[in-house]
Amino acid sequence: MTDVTLRNQNSELVRRGYAAFNSGEMDTLTQIIDESCTWHTPGKSPIAGDYEGREATFGQFGRYGGETNGTFRADL
């Protein structure tokens, strides 16, 4: 596999992830995001911090929606 092919596959995976996040497709996110992932939300707000594991990461994603009354969208 060439570097270009790998980059294209990675880019497509990221695009799928953003689309799944914005549409709430949890099955797709579960396929894409590893169980042992780590998520970091920068800043000093109440939702800032590090989240370990897919369950904690998905919980954080839920907070994004909850804290913004469902208006949060991730732009690539």
C-alpha positions as a printed Julia matrix, in Angstrom:
76×3 Matrix{Float64}:
   0.0    0.0    0.0
   1.39   3.39  -0.96
   1.56   6.41   1.34
  -0.97   8.2   -0.89
  -3.42   5.3   -0.66
  -3.04   5.16   3.12
  -3.54   8.94   3.43
  -6.68   8.72   1.28
  -8.06   5.9    3.43
  -7.3    7.83   6.61
  -8.9   10.98   5.2
 -12.04   9.06   4.28
 -12.2    7.54   7.76
 -12.0   10.99   9.35
 -14.73  12.3    7.02
 -16.96   9.35   7.94
 -16.31  10.02  11.61
 -17.28  13.68  11.39
 -20.42  12.85   9.41
 -21.38  10.14  11.9
 -20.8   12.45  14.85
 -22.92  15.24  13.36
 -25.77  12.88  12.51
 -25.58  10.86  15.73
 -24.75   7.58  13.99
 -23.5    5.71  17.04
 -23.04   2.41  15.2
 -20.58   4.03  12.79
 -18.75   5.82  15.61
 -18.51   2.53  17.51
 -16.88   0.92  14.47
 -14.46   3.81  13.98
 -13.45   4.69  17.55
 -11.37   2.12  19.43
 -12.47   0.97  22.9
  -9.18   2.2   24.39
  -9.22   5.67  22.82
  -8.41   8.87  24.7
 -10.29  12.11  23.99
  -9.1   15.57  25.0
 -11.34  18.62  25.24
  -9.1   21.67  25.68
  -9.75  24.64  27.92
 -10.78  25.35  31.48
 -14.55  24.98  31.13
 -16.59  22.4   33.05
 -16.43  20.05  30.05
 -12.67  20.38  29.51
 -10.44  17.44  30.29
  -9.24  14.02  29.23
 -11.61  11.11  28.74
 -10.27   7.56  28.63
 -12.05   4.84  26.7
 -14.86   4.81  24.18
 -17.61   4.91  26.81
 -16.17   8.04  28.45
 -15.55   9.6   25.03
 -19.14   8.99  23.95
 -20.28  10.44  27.26
 -18.28  13.55  26.44
 -19.87  13.71  23.0
 -23.26  13.62  24.74
 -22.22  16.54  26.92
 -21.4   18.59  23.83
 -24.96  18.12  22.68
 -26.47  18.61  26.1
 -24.53  21.75  26.94
 -25.46  23.35  23.6
 -29.1   22.19  23.47
 -28.26  20.0   20.51
 -26.73  22.74  18.38
 -23.08  21.62  18.54
 -21.62  20.55  15.19
 -18.09  19.52  14.4
 -16.62  21.08  11.27
 -13.78  19.37   9.47
